[in-house]
Amino acid sequence: MAAENPVASPQIAEAPDYGAVAQPGRLARVWLEARRYPLFPIVLLLVVMVIPAIGADWIAPHDAKLGSLSSKLQPPAWMEGGSTEHLLGTDRVGRDILSRIMHGARVSVVIAAVAICIAGVLGTSLGIAAGYWGGWVDAVVMRLVDISLSIPIILLALVIVAATKPSMATVITVLVLLMWSRYARLVRGETLAVRVQDFIARARVSGASHRRIMIRHVFPNVFNSIIVLATLNVGFVIILEATLSFLGAGIPPPQPAWGLMVADGRVLIASAQGWWVSLFPGLAIMLVVLSMNLLGDWLRDRLDPKQRQV
């Protein structure tokens, strides 16, 4: 009897595992996570504004208000005639530009923080009251908003300075008079949409007072919009403060302020001598405003539910 020849079973090739995905390394994961946040504007703000404002007394190489006529209009360190003692050069009375920019950052931070906080609290309170109560309250607040938006802010600043004198309080007063209406108009529109929601009606049925409803229910729902507007207003405040200081209606000399520094060097630009006196404070203003606008756009995308859905 012939031996049976077994039939060899066919070899089945193993299918490649297409589901396996190479896992990124630790540094790659950190980088991917960091890309979700606005690192560029945050770094710019820290370098140009926050760190100098906090540590100007310790990291500034020279006194911001004292100068030496023997070293006046000294060019930056990388130019002919410059020295590492004054990295960004000096102004017409020999004051160090870098030190004045650092101390000027503190002035800008204080003015922006105080003006935005006061204007935000005032505008938010009036906006919530106008949107929640409606009627004559809404009409009065909106007419005040229209009046505020129609006032020429530079002319108002000059009038206040003529009646008093240039000071930080004058700048803050002008900024508050200008900005509160922006918060009031935004918050009033948000409140009109919130007050018709079901949870507001349930709060009224449960016996909650109007004050509690506005503070505990309306305000948290408009808070995100307030934060975004405040962030975007920082750049606007810095530009306006620099404009007022440039016109002589802002921070008085010899206090270091970015707008005042630009004004000090304007007469030197035409003669092509001392151009750095205006250039570097102007660059500081530009970088801070750009960073705050980028940060505000990112916050708007993160905090706005409609933007997240897109």
Secondary structure as UniProt FT lines:
FT   TURN            18..19
FT   HELIX           26..34
FT   TURN            35..36
FT   HELIX           39..45
FT   HELIX           46..50
FT   HELIX           51..59
FT   HELIX           69..71
FT   TURN            72..73
FT   TURN            77..78
FT   TURN            80..81
FT   TURN            84..85
FT   TURN            87..88
FT   TURN            92..93
FT   HELIX           97..133
FT   HELIX           135..150
FT   HELIX           153..163
FT   HELIX           168..194
FT   TURN            195..196
FT   HELIX           198..205
FT   TURN            206..207
FT   HELIX           210..213
FT   HELIX           214..218
FT   HELIX           219..246
FT   TURN            247..248
FT   TURN            253..254
FT   HELIX           258..264
FT   HELIX           266..269
FT   TURN            270..272
FT   HELIX           276..303
FT   HELIX           305..309
//
